[in-house]
Amino acid sequence: MSESGPSDKRGWSLSATAEGEGVRLELGLPDLDGRPVTAILSLERHEARAFARALLAAAGDATERTFVGPAES
């Protein structure tokens, strides 16, 4: 899974690759204090699932905070 491209405004990338019995996650940031940085996480299967659940929960929480009520017309 990759989250970057020429028209992408985020500028970051995320990839996941199977690695043995687990997964390798790579998060690329183009500019952190003036230079690009890549964070690499090698996780066992249960750790990867817990990480994915935490990301989903954070995304849901952020969405709820952003859209606090019905859209006004």
N, CA, C and O atoms as a GROMACS GRO file, in nm:
protein
  292
    1MET      N    1   0.085  -0.116   0.000
    1MET     CA    2   0.000   0.000   0.000
    1MET      C    3   0.090   0.123   0.000
    1MET      O    4   0.178   0.135   0.084
    2SER      N    5   0.066   0.211  -0.092
    2SER     CA    6   0.146   0.333  -0.098
    2SER      C    7   0.052   0.451  -0.103
    2SER      O    8  -0.049   0.448  -0.173
    3GLU      N    9   0.084   0.554  -0.031
    3GLU     CA   10  -0.001   0.671  -0.022
    3GLU      C   11   0.069   0.796  -0.075
    3GLU      O   12   0.066   0.900  -0.010
    4SER      N   13   0.131   0.786  -0.188
    4SER     CA   14   0.194   0.905  -0.243
    4SER      C   15   0.182   0.905  -0.393
    4SER      O   16   0.156   0.801  -0.454
    5GLY      N   17   0.201   1.020  -0.453
    5GLY     CA   18   0.196   1.033  -0.597
    5GLY      C   19   0.219   1.177  -0.635
    5GLY      O   20   0.224   1.264  -0.549
    6PRO      N   21   0.233   1.205  -0.766
    6PRO     CA   22   0.264   1.340  -0.811
    6PRO      C   23   0.160   1.443  -0.770
    6PRO      O   24   0.194   1.558  -0.740
    7SER      N   25   0.032   1.404  -0.769
    7SER     CA   26  -0.072   1.501  -0.734
    7SER      C   27  -0.108   1.496  -0.587
    7SER      O   28  -0.203   1.562  -0.544
    8ASP      N   29  -0.037   1.418  -0.510
    8ASP     CA   30  -0.065   1.399  -0.368
    8ASP      C   31  -0.016   1.519  -0.287
    8ASP      O   32   0.102   1.553  -0.291
    9LYS      N   33  -0.106   1.580  -0.215
    9LYS     CA   34  -0.072   1.699  -0.134
    9LYS      C   35  -0.005   1.662  -0.003
    9LYS      O   36   0.061   1.746   0.059
   10ARG      N   37  -0.020   1.537   0.042
   10ARG     CA   38   0.036   1.497   0.170
   10ARG      C   39   0.187   1.497   0.168
   10ARG      O   40   0.251   1.547   0.262
   11GLY      N   41   0.246   1.443   0.064
   11GLY     CA   42   0.390   1.438   0.056
   11GLY      C   43   0.453   1.324   0.133
   11GLY      O   44   0.575   1.307   0.126
   12TRP      N   45   0.376   1.245   0.205
   12TRP     CA   46   0.431   1.133   0.280
   12TRP      C   47   0.396   1.003   0.209
   12TRP      O   48   0.311   1.002   0.120
   13SER      N   49   0.462   0.896   0.246
   13SER     CA   50   0.431   0.766   0.189
   13SER      C   51   0.425   0.662   0.300
   13SER      O   52   0.490   0.675   0.404
   14LEU      N   53   0.348   0.558   0.275
   14LEU     CA   54   0.336   0.447   0.368
   14LEU      C   55   0.331   0.320   0.287
   14LEU      O   56   0.250   0.307   0.196
   15SER      N   57   0.417   0.225   0.320
   15SER     CA   58   0.414   0.096   0.252
   15SER      C   59   0.423  -0.017   0.354
   15SER      O   60   0.483  -0.002   0.460
   16ALA      N   61   0.362  -0.129   0.319
   16ALA     CA   62   0.364  -0.248   0.404
   16ALA      C   63   0.409  -0.366   0.319
   16ALA      O   64   0.359  -0.386   0.208
   17THR      N   65   0.502  -0.444   0.372
   17THR     CA   66   0.556  -0.559   0.300
   17THR      C   67   0.560  -0.677   0.396
   17THR      O   68   0.602  -0.664   0.511
   18ALA      N   69   0.517  -0.793   0.346
   18ALA     CA   70   0.527  -0.914   0.428
   18ALA      C   71   0.674  -0.942   0.455
   18ALA      O   72   0.760  -0.929   0.367
   19GLU      N   73   0.702  -0.982   0.579
   19GLU     CA   74   0.839  -1.008   0.620
   19GLU      C   75   0.837  -1.127   0.715
   19GLU      O   76   0.806  -1.112   0.833
   20GLY      N   77   0.871  -1.245   0.664
   20GLY     CA   78   0.865  -1.365   0.748
   20GLY      C   79   0.724  -1.388   0.797
   20GLY      O   80   0.630  -1.398   0.717
   21GLU      N   81   0.708  -1.397   0.928
   21GLU     CA   82   0.575  -1.415   0.989
   21GLU      C   83   0.509  -1.282   1.025
   21GLU      O   84   0.403  -1.281   1.087
   22GLY      N   85   0.571  -1.172   0.988
   22GLY     CA   86   0.518  -1.041   1.025
   22GLY      C   87   0.508  -0.947   0.906
   22GLY      O   88   0.483  -0.988   0.793
   23VAL      N   89   0.529  -0.821   0.935
   23VAL     CA   90   0.516  -0.717   0.833
   23VAL      C   91   0.619  -0.608   0.858
   23VAL      O   92   0.657  -0.581   0.972
   24ARG      N   93   0.664  -0.546   0.751
   24ARG     CA   94   0.757  -0.433   0.759
   24ARG      C   95   0.681  -0.310   0.709
   24ARG      O   96   0.635  -0.307   0.595
   25LEU      N   97   0.669  -0.211   0.794
   25LEU     CA   98   0.604  -0.085   0.758
   25LEU      C   99   0.710   0.022   0.738
   25LEU      O  100   0.802   0.035   0.820
   26GLU      N  101   0.698   0.098   0.631
   26GLU     CA  102   0.788   0.208   0.605
   26GLU      C  103   0.708   0.335   0.587
   26GLU      O  104   0.622   0.344   0.499
   27LEU      N  105   0.735   0.434   0.671
   27LEU     CA  106   0.669   0.564   0.664
   27LEU      C  107   0.774   0.665   0.621
   27LEU      O  108   0.873   0.688   0.692
   28GLY      N  109   0.752   0.725   0.506
   28GLY     CA  110   0.846   0.824   0.454
   28GLY      C  111   0.792   0.965   0.467
   28GLY      O  112   0.680   0.993   0.427
   29LEU      N  113   0.872   1.052   0.524
   29LEU     CA  114   0.838   1.194   0.538
   29LEU      C  115   0.939   1.274   0.457
   29LEU      O  116   1.060   1.259   0.478
   30PRO      N  117   0.894   1.360   0.365
   30PRO     CA  118   0.987   1.430   0.278
   30PRO      C  119   1.067   1.540   0.347
   30PRO      O  120   1.176   1.576   0.302
   31ASP      N  121   1.013   1.594   0.456
   31ASP     CA  122   1.081   1.708   0.519
   31ASP      C  123   1.055   1.709   0.669
   31ASP      O  124   0.948   1.751   0.714
   32LEU      N  125   1.151   1.662   0.744
   32LEU     CA  126   1.144   1.667   0.889
   32LEU      C  127   1.269   1.741   0.935
   32LEU      O  128   1.380   1.688   0.930
   33ASP      N  129   1.249   1.864   0.980
   33ASP     CA  130   1.362   1.950   1.016
   33ASP      C  131   1.459   1.969   0.899
   33ASP      O  132   1.581   1.971   0.917
   34GLY      N  133   1.401   1.982   0.779
   34GLY     CA  134   1.483   2.013   0.662
   34GLY      C  135   1.542   1.896   0.587
   34GLY      O  136   1.618   1.917   0.492
   35ARG      N  137   1.509   1.773   0.625
   35ARG     CA  138   1.562   1.659   0.551
   35ARG      C  139   1.462   1.543   0.550
   35ARG      O  140   1.380   1.531   0.641
   36PRO      N  141   1.469   1.459   0.449
   36PRO     CA  142   1.376   1.346   0.442
   36PRO      C  143   1.410   1.240   0.548
   36PRO      O  144   1.526   1.220   0.583
   37VAL      N  145   1.306   1.175   0.597
   37VAL     CA  146   1.322   1.071   0.700
   37VAL      C  147   1.232   0.953   0.665
   37VAL      O  148   1.118   0.971   0.620
   38THR      N  149   1.283   0.833   0.687
   38THR     CA  150   1.202   0.712   0.672
   38THR      C  151   1.205   0.636   0.803
   38THR      O  152   1.312   0.603   0.855
   39ALA      N  153   1.087   0.609   0.857
   39ALA     CA  154   1.075   0.528   0.979
   39ALA      C  155   1.037   0.386   0.935
   39ALA      O  156   0.944   0.368   0.857
   40ILE      N  157   1.109   0.288   0.985
   40ILE     CA  158   1.083   0.149   0.950
   40ILE      C  159   1.045   0.073   1.076
   40ILE      O  160   1.117   0.076   1.176
   41LEU      N  161   0.931   0.006   1.071
   41LEU     CA  162   0.884  -0.076   1.182
   41LEU      C  163   0.874  -0.221   1.134
   41LEU      O  164   0.804  -0.250   1.037
   42SER      N  165   0.942  -0.310   1.199
   42SER     CA  166   0.928  -0.453   1.172
   42SER      C  167   0.844  -0.510   1.285
   42SER      O  168   0.887  -0.513   1.401
   43LEU      N  169   0.724  -0.556   1.250
   43LEU     CA  170   0.629  -0.600   1.351
   43LEU      C  171   0.591  -0.746   1.331
   43LEU      O  172   0.581  -0.795   1.218
   44GLU      N  173   0.570  -0.814   1.442
   44GLU     CA  174   0.514  -0.948   1.437
   44GLU      C  175   0.366  -0.934   1.403
   44GLU      O  176   0.309  -0.826   1.415
   45ARG      N  177   0.306  -1.043   1.361
   45ARG     CA  178   0.167  -1.039   1.316
   45ARG      C  179   0.073  -0.975   1.420
   45ARG      O  180  -0.008  -0.890   1.384
   46HIS      N  181   0.083  -1.016   1.547
   46HIS     CA  182  -0.007  -0.962   1.650
   46HIS      C  183   0.022  -0.813   1.674
   46HIS      O  184  -0.070  -0.736   1.703
   47GLU      N  185   0.148  -0.773   1.663
   47GLU     CA  186   0.182  -0.631   1.680
   47GLU      C  187   0.127  -0.548   1.564
   47GLU      O  188   0.078  -0.438   1.584
   48ALA      N  189   0.135  -0.602   1.443
   48ALA     CA  190   0.083  -0.532   1.326
   48ALA      C  191  -0.068  -0.514   1.336
   48ALA      O  192  -0.121  -0.409   1.300
   49ARG      N  193  -0.136  -0.616   1.385
   49ARG     CA  194  -0.282  -0.604   1.401
   49ARG      C  195  -0.317  -0.499   1.506
   49ARG      O  196  -0.410  -0.421   1.487
   50ALA      N  197  -0.245  -0.498   1.617
   50ALA     CA  198  -0.269  -0.398   1.721
   50ALA      C  199  -0.240  -0.257   1.668
   50ALA      O  200  -0.315  -0.164   1.698
   51PHE      N  201  -0.134  -0.242   1.591
   51PHE     CA  202  -0.098  -0.113   1.532
   51PHE      C  203  -0.208  -0.067   1.436
   51PHE      O  204  -0.248   0.050   1.438
   52ALA      N  205  -0.257  -0.159   1.352
   52ALA     CA  206  -0.364  -0.125   1.258
   52ALA      C  207  -0.491  -0.083   1.332
   52ALA      O  208  -0.556   0.014   1.292
   53ARG      N  209  -0.526  -0.153   1.439
   53ARG     CA  210  -0.645  -0.116   1.518
   53ARG      C  211  -0.628   0.024   1.580
   53ARG      O  212  -0.723   0.102   1.584
   54ALA      N  213  -0.508   0.054   1.628
   54ALA     CA  214  -0.482   0.185   1.687
   54ALA      C  215  -0.493   0.295   1.582
   54ALA      O  216  -0.547   0.402   1.610
   55LEU      N  217  -0.442   0.270   1.462
   55LEU     CA  218  -0.452   0.370   1.355
   55LEU      C  219  -0.598   0.393   1.314
   55LEU      O  220  -0.640   0.507   1.294
   56LEU      N  221  -0.674   0.284   1.304
   56LEU     CA  222  -0.815   0.298   1.270
   56LEU      C  223  -0.891   0.376   1.377
   56LEU      O  224  -0.974   0.461   1.344
   57ALA      N  225  -0.863   0.348   1.503
   57ALA     CA  226  -0.929   0.420   1.612
   57ALA      C  227  -0.893   0.569   1.608
   57ALA      O  228  -0.980   0.654   1.627
   58ALA      N  229  -0.767   0.600   1.584
   58ALA     CA  230  -0.724   0.740   1.576
   58ALA      C  231  -0.790   0.810   1.458
   58ALA      O  232  -0.831   0.926   1.470
   59ALA      N  233  -0.801   0.742   1.345
   59ALA     CA  234  -0.865   0.802   1.228
   59ALA      C  235  -1.014   0.827   1.255
   59ALA      O  236  -1.067   0.932   1.218
   60GLY      N  237  -1.079   0.731   1.320
   60GLY     CA  238  -1.221   0.748   1.353
   60GLY      C  239  -1.242   0.863   1.451
   60GLY      O  240  -1.335   0.942   1.435
   61ASP      N  241  -1.156   0.873   1.550
   61ASP     CA  242  -1.164   0.981   1.648
   61ASP      C  243  -1.143   1.116   1.580
   61ASP      O  244  -1.216   1.211   1.608
   62ALA      N  245  -1.045   1.124   1.491
   62ALA     CA  246  -1.018   1.250   1.421
   62ALA      C  247  -1.136   1.289   1.332
   62ALA      O  248  -1.171   1.407   1.322
   63THR      N  249  -1.198   1.189   1.268
   63THR     CA  250  -1.314   1.217   1.183
   63THR      C  251  -1.430   1.269   1.266
   63THR      O  252  -1.496   1.366   1.228
   64GLU      N  253  -1.456   1.206   1.380
   64GLU     CA  254  -1.565   1.251   1.466
   64GLU      C  255  -1.542   1.392   1.517
   64GLU      O  256  -1.636   1.470   1.529
   65ARG      N  257  -1.418   1.426   1.548
   65ARG     CA  258  -1.387   1.561   1.596
   65ARG      C  259  -1.400   1.664   1.484
   65ARG      O  260  -1.433   1.780   1.510
   66THR      N  261  -1.374   1.622   1.359
   66THR     CA  262  -1.382   1.713   1.245
   66THR      C  263  -1.526   1.739   1.205
   66THR      O  264  -1.563   1.853   1.177
   67PHE      N  265  -1.606   1.634   1.203
   67PHE     CA  266  -1.746   1.643   1.161
   67PHE      C  267  -1.833   1.620   1.283
   67PHE      O  268  -1.878   1.508   1.309
   68VAL      N  269  -1.858   1.727   1.359
   68VAL     CA  270  -1.926   1.713   1.487
   68VAL      C  271  -2.078   1.710   1.475
   68VAL      O  272  -2.146   1.676   1.572
   69GLY      N  273  -2.134   1.744   1.361
   69GLY     CA  274  -2.278   1.742   1.347
   69GLY      C  275  -2.316   1.729   1.201
   69GLY      O  276  -2.229   1.719   1.114
   70PRO      N  277  -2.448   1.729   1.174
   70PRO     CA  278  -2.492   1.719   1.035
   70PRO      C  279  -2.447   1.841   0.954
   70PRO      O  280  -2.434   1.952   1.007
   71ALA      N  281  -2.423   1.817   0.827
   71ALA     CA  282  -2.382   1.926   0.738
   71ALA      C  283  -2.496   2.027   0.725
   71ALA      O  284  -2.613   1.990   0.715
   72GLU      N  285  -2.460   2.154   0.725
   72GLU     CA  286  -2.561   2.259   0.707
   72GLU      C  287  -2.571   2.294   0.560
   72GLU      O  288  -2.471   2.295   0.489
   73SER      N  289  -2.694   2.323   0.514
   73SER     CA  290  -2.710   2.358   0.373
   73SER      C  291  -2.721   2.506   0.351
   73SER      O  292  -2.735   2.551   0.237
   0.00000   0.00000   0.00000
